[in-house]
């Protein structure tokens, strides 16, 4: 006896896909803006303040964007 199992993915509407894409886009913008504020904050610190937290000035972008982009 043979058994056949079929699975159908539920279809999503164009509206649902557009809404999901818009939400993802807005979240990416928000996250990027937050990271850029962190970069500006660190850039405004003195070299001594950066050394106190273990960051060199040339490593600010790497420290902020680690895990998000390959730098």
Secondary structure by P-SEA (a helix, b strand, c coil): cbbbbbbbcccccaaaaaaaaaaaaaaaaaaaaaaaaaaaaaaaccaaaaaaacccccaaaaaaacccccc
